[in-house]
Amino acid sequence: MSSLVKLVKKFLLEPDSVDDINEVRRLLEQFGYSEKKKRGSECVFHKKGAYPINVPLIKGRKVKTPYIKRLADLLNLEEWYEKNKEEK
């Protein structure tokens, strides 16, 4: 199973355990987003043809669980995971 599939699985099944902005960055970069600017307590990710995604931070690194769940919905991770879970 590839590391991206494992990361997506973690976002879907264990959103409480994803609390570090680095994991969010890694996921969004794999889906074609890039971090354009960091303004104080939030990171903003952009992708051509899509709305920007704002990720508020706590103490500079932590991300609250509701934002992890929102990312899973925005990126259709459940559908993506079903298509790619057999990848080795």
N, CA, C and O atoms as a Tinker XYZ file with bonds, in Angstrom:
   352  protein
     1  N      0.847000   -1.171000    0.000000    73     2
     2  CA     0.000000    0.000000    0.000000    64     1     3
     3  C      0.892000    1.233000    0.000000    63     2     4     5
     4  O      1.822000    1.327000    0.802000    81     3
     5  N      0.620000    2.168000   -0.883000    73     3     6
     6  CA     1.472000    3.355000   -0.973000    64     5     7
     7  C      1.270000    4.264000    0.240000    63     6     8     9
     8  O      0.279000    4.156000    0.961000    81     7
     9  N      2.222000    5.147000    0.441000    73     7    10
    10  CA     2.140000    6.042000    1.598000    64     9    11
    11  C      0.963000    7.014000    1.466000    63    10    12    13
    12  O      0.379000    7.409000    2.475000    81    11
    13  N      0.607000    7.407000    0.234000    73    11    14
    14  CA    -0.541000    8.300000    0.044000    64    13    15
    15  C     -1.836000    7.590000    0.422000    63    14    16    17
    16  O     -2.709000    8.189000    1.049000    81    15
    17  N     -1.966000    6.336000    0.052000    73    15    18
    18  CA    -3.169000    5.568000    0.404000    64    17    19
    19  C     -3.262000    5.437000    1.928000    63    18    20    21
    20  O     -4.349000    5.555000    2.492000    81    19
    21  N     -2.138000    5.196000    2.591000    73    19    22
    22  CA    -2.125000    5.098000    4.055000    64    21    23
    23  C     -2.515000    6.427000    4.700000    63    22    24    25
    24  O     -3.247000    6.453000    5.689000    81    23
    25  N     -2.022000    7.531000    4.133000    73    23    26
    26  CA    -2.348000    8.843000    4.669000    64    25    27
    27  C     -3.832000    9.144000    4.493000    63    26    28    29
    28  O     -4.469000    9.653000    5.415000    81    27
    29  N     -4.386000    8.842000    3.338000    73    27    30
    30  CA    -5.810000    9.068000    3.092000    64    29    31
    31  C     -6.641000    8.214000    4.049000    63    30    32    33
    32  O     -7.644000    8.680000    4.588000    81    31
    33  N     -6.228000    6.978000    4.257000    73    31    34
    34  CA    -6.927000    6.091000    5.188000    64    33    35
    35  C     -6.928000    6.685000    6.592000    63    34    36    37
    36  O     -7.933000    6.619000    7.300000    81    35
    37  N     -5.810000    7.257000    6.987000    73    35    38
    38  CA    -5.702000    7.887000    8.304000    64    37    39
    39  C     -6.665000    9.078000    8.409000    63    38    40    41
    40  O     -7.311000    9.263000    9.441000    81    39
    41  N     -6.760000    9.881000    7.350000    73    39    42
    42  CA    -7.671000   11.027000    7.343000    64    41    43
    43  C     -9.126000   10.562000    7.464000    63    42    44    45
    44  O     -9.939000   11.219000    8.114000    81    43
    45  N     -9.446000    9.441000    6.843000    73    43    46
    46  CA   -10.823000    8.949000    6.843000    64    45    47
    47  C    -11.190000    8.204000    8.122000    63    46    48    49
    48  O    -12.259000    8.434000    8.689000    81    47
    49  N    -10.318000    7.319000    8.576000    73    47    50
    50  CA   -10.659000    6.440000    9.689000    64    49    51
    51  C    -10.214000    6.949000   11.059000    63    50    52    53
    52  O    -10.812000    6.594000   12.075000    81    51
    53  N     -9.176000    7.771000   11.092000    73    51    54
    54  CA    -8.646000    8.258000   12.367000    64    53    55
    55  C     -8.407000    9.773000   12.314000    63    54    56    57
    56  O     -7.284000   10.223000   12.543000    81    55
    57  N     -9.440000   10.561000   12.017000    73    55    58
    58  CA    -9.203000   12.012000   11.884000    64    57    59
    59  C     -8.696000   12.661000   13.167000    63    58    60    61
    60  O     -8.047000   13.706000   13.114000    81    59
    61  N     -8.984000   12.052000   14.325000    73    59    62
    62  CA    -8.490000   12.609000   15.592000    64    61    63
    63  C     -6.978000   12.506000   15.716000    63    62    64    65
    64  O     -6.357000   13.308000   16.414000    81    63
    65  N     -6.378000   11.523000   15.042000    73    63    66
    66  CA    -4.933000   11.331000   15.153000    64    65    67
    67  C     -4.152000   12.238000   14.198000    63    66    68    69
    68  O     -2.935000   12.376000   14.322000    81    67
    69  N     -4.855000   12.851000   13.249000    73    67    70
    70  CA    -4.200000   13.794000   12.330000    64    69    71
    71  C     -4.338000   15.174000   12.948000    63    70    72    73
    72  O     -5.423000   15.756000   12.953000    81    71
    73  N     -3.252000   15.687000   13.461000    73    71    74
    74  CA    -3.339000   17.015000   14.059000    64    73    75
    75  C     -2.156000   17.899000   13.676000    63    74    76    77
    76  O     -2.062000   19.035000   14.140000    81    75
    77  N     -1.277000   17.407000   12.857000    73    75    78
    78  CA    -0.074000   18.144000   12.488000    64    77    79
    79  C     -0.228000   18.732000   11.083000    63    78    80    81
    80  O     -0.663000   18.038000   10.164000    81    79
    81  N      0.121000   19.985000   10.917000    73    79    82
    82  CA    -0.009000   20.659000    9.621000    64    81    83
    83  C      0.856000   19.994000    8.558000    63    82    84    85
    84  O      0.540000   20.084000    7.372000    81    83
    85  N      1.930000   19.334000    8.950000    73    83    86
    86  CA     2.796000   18.686000    7.960000    64    85    87
    87  C      2.081000   17.552000    7.232000    63    86    88    89
    88  O      2.307000   17.343000    6.040000    81    87
    89  N      1.218000   16.817000    7.939000    73    87    90
    90  CA     0.435000   15.767000    7.283000    64    89    91
    91  C     -0.593000   16.373000    6.328000    63    90    92    93
    92  O     -0.832000   15.844000    5.242000    81    91
    93  N     -1.190000   17.472000    6.736000    73    91    94
    94  CA    -2.150000   18.172000    5.874000    64    93    95
    95  C     -1.441000   18.693000    4.635000    63    94    96    97
    96  O     -1.943000   18.548000    3.521000    81    95
    97  N     -0.284000   19.296000    4.826000    73    95    98
    98  CA     0.518000   19.791000    3.689000    64    97    99
    99  C      0.823000   18.671000    2.707000    63    98   100   101
   100  O      0.642000   18.823000    1.499000    81    99
   101  N      1.288000   17.544000    3.236000    73    99   102
   102  CA     1.650000   16.401000    2.391000    64   101   103
   103  C      0.458000   15.914000    1.571000    63   102   104   105
   104  O      0.592000   15.633000    0.380000    81   103
   105  N     -0.704000   15.817000    2.208000    73   103   106
   106  CA    -1.906000   15.367000    1.505000    64   105   107
   107  C     -2.298000   16.356000    0.409000    63   106   108   109
   108  O     -2.538000   15.962000   -0.732000    81   107
   109  N     -2.362000   17.634000    0.760000    73   107   110
   110  CA    -2.795000   18.628000   -0.214000    64   109   111
   111  C     -1.811000   18.748000   -1.377000    63   110   112   113
   112  O     -2.231000   18.946000   -2.517000    81   111
   113  N     -0.527000   18.632000   -1.109000    73   111   114
   114  CA     0.459000   18.680000   -2.197000    64   113   115
   115  C      0.289000   17.496000   -3.138000    63   114   116   117
   116  O      0.464000   17.636000   -4.348000    81   115
   117  N     -0.051000   16.333000   -2.594000    73   115   118
   118  CA    -0.282000   15.152000   -3.432000    64   117   119
   119  C     -1.519000   15.323000   -4.314000    63   118   120   121
   120  O     -1.614000   14.714000   -5.380000    81   119
   121  N     -2.457000   16.145000   -3.874000    73   119   122
   122  CA    -3.664000   16.399000   -4.647000    64   121   123
   123  C     -3.547000   17.672000   -5.494000    63   122   124   125
   124  O     -4.556000   18.187000   -5.978000    81   123
   125  N     -2.345000   18.172000   -5.672000    73   123   126
   126  CA    -2.105000   19.277000   -6.584000    64   125   127
   127  C     -2.177000   20.672000   -6.002000    63   126   128   129
   128  O     -2.097000   21.648000   -6.749000    81   127
   129  N     -2.323000   20.799000   -4.707000    73   127   130
   130  CA    -2.365000   22.113000   -4.067000    64   129   131
   131  C     -0.955000   22.529000   -3.664000    63   130   132   133
   132  O     -0.085000   21.694000   -3.419000    81   131
   133  N     -0.758000   23.834000   -3.602000    73   131   134
   134  CA     0.513000   24.348000   -3.107000    64   133   135
   135  C      0.221000   25.447000   -2.091000    63   134   136   137
   136  O     -0.765000   26.177000   -2.192000    81   135
   137  N      1.105000   25.536000   -1.118000    73   135   138
   138  CA     0.930000   26.549000   -0.079000    64   137   139
   139  C      1.481000   27.863000   -0.605000    63   138   140   141
   140  O      2.675000   27.976000   -0.882000    81   139
   141  N      0.618000   28.845000   -0.741000    73   139   142
   142  CA     1.034000   30.130000   -1.301000    64   141   143
   143  C      1.500000   31.101000   -0.235000    63   142   144   145
   144  O      2.473000   31.829000   -0.429000    81   143
   145  N      0.816000   31.110000    0.874000    73   143   146
   146  CA     1.216000   32.041000    1.925000    64   145   147
   147  C      0.742000   31.528000    3.268000    63   146   148   149
   148  O     -0.237000   30.790000    3.377000    81   147
   149  N      1.460000   31.939000    4.264000    73   147   150
   150  CA     1.080000   31.615000    5.639000    64   149   151
   151  C      0.856000   32.944000    6.335000    63   150   152   153
   152  O      1.772000   33.752000    6.491000    81   151
   153  N     -0.380000   33.146000    6.747000    73   151   154
   154  CA    -0.728000   34.401000    7.402000    64   153   155
   155  C     -1.020000   34.145000    8.864000    63   154   156   157
   156  O     -2.090000   33.640000    9.205000    81   155
   157  N     -0.110000   34.476000    9.708000    73   155   158
   158  CA    -0.345000   34.336000   11.138000    64   157   159
   159  C     -0.709000   32.926000   11.532000    63   158   160   161
   160  O      0.139000   32.034000   11.533000    81   159
   161  N     -1.970000   32.722000   11.866000    73   159   162
   162  CA    -2.390000   31.427000   12.383000    64   161   163
   163  C     -3.176000   30.601000   11.357000    63   162   164   165
   164  O     -4.020000   29.791000   11.743000    81   163
   165  N     -2.915000   30.789000   10.075000    73   163   166
   166  CA    -3.557000   29.940000    9.073000    64   165   167
   167  C     -2.659000   29.746000    7.862000    63   166   168   169
   168  O     -1.844000   30.604000    7.524000    81   167
   169  N     -2.828000   28.605000    7.223000    73   167   170
   170  CA    -2.124000   28.301000    5.976000    64   169   171
   171  C     -3.152000   28.320000    4.852000    63   170   172   173
   172  O     -4.284000   27.870000    5.030000    81   171
   173  N     -2.757000   28.836000    3.704000    73   171   174
   174  CA    -3.659000   28.916000    2.557000    64   173   175
   175  C     -3.052000   28.103000    1.426000    63   174   176   177
   176  O     -1.896000   28.300000    1.052000    81   175
   177  N     -3.855000   27.179000    0.884000    73   175   178
   178  CA    -3.416000   26.299000   -0.195000    64   177   179
   179  C     -4.213000   26.616000   -1.448000    63   178   180   181
   180  O     -5.427000   26.811000   -1.390000    81   179
   181  N     -3.523000   26.669000   -2.582000    73   179   182
   182  CA    -4.155000   27.012000   -3.857000    64   181   183
   183  C     -3.935000   25.908000   -4.881000    63   182   184   185
   184  O     -2.943000   25.180000   -4.850000    81   183
   185  N     -4.903000   25.814000   -5.789000    73   183   186
   186  CA    -4.810000   24.910000   -6.930000    64   185   187
   187  C     -5.552000   25.590000   -8.074000    63   186   188   189
   188  O     -6.648000   26.118000   -7.888000    81   187
   189  N     -4.958000   25.573000   -9.231000    73   187   190
   190  CA    -5.572000   26.229000  -10.378000    64   189   191
   191  C     -6.950000   25.615000  -10.641000    63   190   192   193
   192  O     -7.093000   24.395000  -10.723000    81   191
   193  N     -7.955000   26.478000  -10.770000    73   191   194
   194  CA    -9.306000   26.030000  -11.049000    64   193   195
   195  C    -10.110000   25.614000   -9.832000    63   194   196   197
   196  O    -11.238000   25.140000   -9.973000    81   195
   197  N     -9.557000   25.780000   -8.642000    73   195   198
   198  CA   -10.264000   25.399000   -7.412000    64   197   199
   199  C    -10.217000   26.556000   -6.415000    63   198   200   201
   200  O     -9.335000   27.412000   -6.479000    81   199
   201  N    -11.168000   26.565000   -5.507000    73   199   202
   202  CA   -11.160000   27.574000   -4.462000    64   201   203
   203  C     -9.995000   27.317000   -3.512000    63   202   204   205
   204  O     -9.620000   26.166000   -3.290000    81   203
   205  N     -9.421000   28.380000   -2.950000    73   203   206
   206  CA    -8.345000   28.181000   -1.977000    64   205   207
   207  C     -8.875000   27.490000   -0.720000    63   206   208   209
   208  O    -10.044000   27.625000   -0.359000    81   207
   209  N     -8.002000   26.764000   -0.081000    73   207   210
   210  CA    -8.348000   26.072000    1.165000    64   209   211
   211  C     -7.563000   26.725000    2.295000    63   210   212   213
   212  O     -6.333000   26.760000    2.275000    81   211
   213  N     -8.290000   27.240000    3.278000    73   211   214
   214  CA    -7.678000   27.844000    4.460000    64   213   215
   215  C     -7.670000   26.811000    5.576000    63   214   216   217
   216  O     -8.685000   26.172000    5.853000    81   215
   217  N     -6.525000   26.654000    6.210000    73   215   218
   218  CA    -6.401000   25.715000    7.325000    64   217   219
   219  C     -5.916000   26.504000    8.545000    63   218   220   221
   220  O     -4.740000   26.857000    8.630000    81   219
   221  N     -6.824000   26.779000    9.489000    73   219   222
   222  CA    -6.430000   27.483000   10.713000    64   221   223
   223  C     -5.532000   26.600000   11.581000    63   222   224   225
   224  O     -5.709000   25.384000   11.644000    81   223
   225  N     -4.582000   27.226000   12.236000    73   223   226
   226  CA    -3.630000   26.498000   13.081000    64   225   227
   227  C     -3.784000   26.910000   14.535000    63   226   228   229
   228  O     -4.206000   28.023000   14.849000    81   227
   229  N     -3.432000   25.985000   15.409000    73   227   230
   230  CA    -3.374000   26.254000   16.840000    64   229   231
   231  C     -1.922000   26.101000   17.251000    63   230   232   233
   232  O     -1.313000   25.062000   16.998000    81   231
   233  N     -1.371000   27.103000   17.869000    73   231   234
   234  CA     0.021000   27.097000   18.327000    64   233   235
   235  C      0.997000   26.798000   17.197000    63   234   236   237
   236  O      2.042000   26.187000   17.421000    81   235
   237  N      0.660000   27.227000   15.992000    73   235   238
   238  CA     1.585000   27.143000   14.878000    64   237   239
   239  C      1.674000   25.826000   14.141000    63   238   240   241
   240  O      2.218000   25.799000   13.037000    81   239
   241  N      1.163000   24.717000   14.694000    73   239   242
   242  CA     1.306000   23.411000   14.042000    64   241   243
   243  C      0.055000   22.538000   14.085000    63   242   244   245
   244  O     -0.142000   21.704000   13.201000    81   243
   245  N     -0.774000   22.711000   15.073000    73   243   246
   246  CA    -1.911000   21.816000   15.290000    64   245   247
   247  C     -3.109000   22.229000   14.432000    63   246   248   249
   248  O     -3.350000   23.412000   14.192000    81   247
   249  N     -3.856000   21.207000   13.974000    73   247   250
   250  CA    -5.065000   21.424000   13.186000    64   249   251
   251  C     -6.203000   20.700000   13.908000    63   250   252   253
   252  O     -6.057000   19.542000   14.298000    81   251
   253  N     -7.326000   21.380000   14.082000    73   251   254
   254  CA    -8.461000   20.768000   14.767000    64   253   255
   255  C     -9.130000   19.708000   13.893000    63   254   256   257
   256  O     -9.113000   19.801000   12.666000    81   255
   257  N     -9.712000   18.712000   14.531000    73   255   258
   258  CA   -10.353000   17.588000   13.854000    64   257   259
   259  C    -11.453000   18.012000   12.874000    63   258   260   261
   260  O    -11.533000   17.427000   11.794000    81   259
   261  N    -12.303000   18.995000   13.192000    73   259   262
   262  CA   -13.338000   19.375000   12.212000    64   261   263
   263  C    -12.754000   19.826000   10.870000    63   262   264   265
   264  O    -13.374000   19.619000    9.827000    81   263
   265  N    -11.581000   20.434000   10.889000    73   263   266
   266  CA   -10.948000   20.853000    9.641000    64   265   267
   267  C    -10.399000   19.658000    8.869000    63   266   268   269
   268  O    -10.379000   19.668000    7.638000    81   267
   269  N     -9.959000   18.644000    9.579000    73   267   270
   270  CA    -9.500000   17.411000    8.928000    64   269   271
   271  C    -10.680000   16.746000    8.213000    63   270   272   273
   272  O    -10.554000   16.304000    7.072000    81   271
   273  N    -11.820000   16.682000    8.893000    73   271   274
   274  CA   -13.025000   16.094000    8.292000    64   273   275
   275  C    -13.492000   16.921000    7.094000    63   274   276   277
   276  O    -13.931000   16.365000    6.087000    81   275
   277  N    -13.399000   18.239000    7.201000    73   275   278
   278  CA   -13.792000   19.105000    6.084000    64   277   279
   279  C    -12.894000   18.879000    4.869000    63   278   280   281
   280  O    -13.373000   18.857000    3.735000    81   279
   281  N    -11.599000   18.712000    5.104000    73   279   282
   282  CA   -10.676000   18.417000    4.006000    64   281   283
   283  C    -11.028000   17.099000    3.333000    63   282   284   285
   284  O    -10.984000   16.993000    2.107000    81   283
   285  N    -11.374000   16.097000    4.128000    73   283   286
   286  CA   -11.758000   14.801000    3.573000    64   285   287
   287  C    -12.977000   14.948000    2.666000    63   286   288   289
   288  O    -13.051000   14.308000    1.618000    81   287
   289  N    -13.925000   15.783000    3.062000    73   287   290
   290  CA   -15.106000   16.014000    2.232000    64   289   291
   291  C    -14.771000   16.812000    0.976000    63   290   292   293
   292  O    -15.216000   16.467000   -0.119000    81   291
   293  N    -13.987000   17.876000    1.132000    73   291   294
   294  CA   -13.632000   18.727000   -0.016000    64   293   295
   295  C    -12.868000   17.964000   -1.095000    63   294   296   297
   296  O    -13.071000   18.193000   -2.287000    81   295
   297  N    -12.002000   17.072000   -0.679000    73   295   298
   298  CA   -11.169000   16.334000   -1.625000    64   297   299
   299  C    -11.793000   15.006000   -2.066000    63   298   300   301
   300  O    -11.188000   14.265000   -2.840000    81   299
   301  N    -12.991000   14.706000   -1.579000    73   299   302
   302  CA   -13.658000   13.429000   -1.894000    64   301   303
   303  C    -12.734000   12.245000   -1.604000    63   302   304   305
   304  O    -12.571000   11.353000   -2.436000    81   303
   305  N    -12.140000   12.252000   -0.425000    73   303   306
   306  CA   -11.162000   11.227000   -0.079000    64   305   307
   307  C    -11.771000    9.828000    0.003000    63   306   308   309
   308  O    -11.108000    8.838000   -0.308000    81   307
   309  N    -13.024000    9.750000    0.420000    73   307   310
   310  CA   -13.649000    8.431000    0.529000    64   309   311
   311  C    -13.746000    7.768000   -0.849000    63   310   312   313
   312  O    -13.426000    6.589000   -1.003000    81   311
   313  N    -14.183000    8.528000   -1.831000    73   311   314
   314  CA   -14.279000    8.008000   -3.200000    64   313   315
   315  C    -12.887000    7.675000   -3.742000    63   314   316   317
   316  O    -12.698000    6.629000   -4.361000    81   315
   317  N    -11.917000    8.555000   -3.513000    73   315   318
   318  CA   -10.542000    8.332000   -3.980000    64   317   319
   319  C     -9.969000    7.066000   -3.345000    63   318   320   321
   320  O     -9.307000    6.272000   -4.013000    81   319
   321  N    -10.230000    6.887000   -2.054000    73   319   322
   322  CA    -9.700000    5.720000   -1.334000    64   321   323
   323  C    -10.279000    4.425000   -1.888000    63   322   324   325
   324  O     -9.553000    3.445000   -2.054000    81   323
   325  N    -11.566000    4.408000   -2.173000    73   323   326
   326  CA   -12.194000    3.200000   -2.716000    64   325   327
   327  C    -11.572000    2.804000   -4.055000    63   326   328   329
   328  O    -11.427000    1.617000   -4.347000    81   327
   329  N    -11.207000    3.790000   -4.863000    73   327   330
   330  CA   -10.593000    3.515000   -6.167000    64   329   331
   331  C     -9.152000    3.036000   -6.040000    63   330   332   333
   332  O     -8.686000    2.247000   -6.863000    81   331
   333  N     -8.450000    3.503000   -5.023000    73   331   334
   334  CA    -7.003000    3.286000   -4.936000    64   333   335
   335  C     -6.547000    2.388000   -3.796000    63   334   336   337
   336  O     -5.341000    2.206000   -3.630000    81   335
   337  N     -7.429000    1.828000   -3.016000    73   335   338
   338  CA    -7.006000    1.069000   -1.823000    64   337   339
   339  C     -6.291000   -0.244000   -2.171000    63   338   340   341
   340  O     -5.568000   -0.785000   -1.334000    81   339
   341  N     -6.473000   -0.747000   -3.349000    73   339   342
   342  CA    -5.819000   -1.994000   -3.739000    64   341   343
   343  C     -4.405000   -1.769000   -4.270000    63   342   344   345
   344  O     -3.686000   -2.726000   -4.557000    81   343
   345  N     -4.009000   -0.503000   -4.398000    73   343   346
   346  CA    -2.681000   -0.162000   -4.931000    64   345   347
   347  C     -1.589000   -0.696000   -3.996000    63   346   348   349
   348  O     -1.714000   -0.637000   -2.773000    81   347
   349  N     -0.535000   -1.210000   -4.592000    73   347   350
   350  CA     0.559000   -1.783000   -3.780000    64   349   351
   351  C      1.834000   -1.026000   -3.966000    63   350   352
   352  O      2.850000   -1.369000   -3.362000    81   351
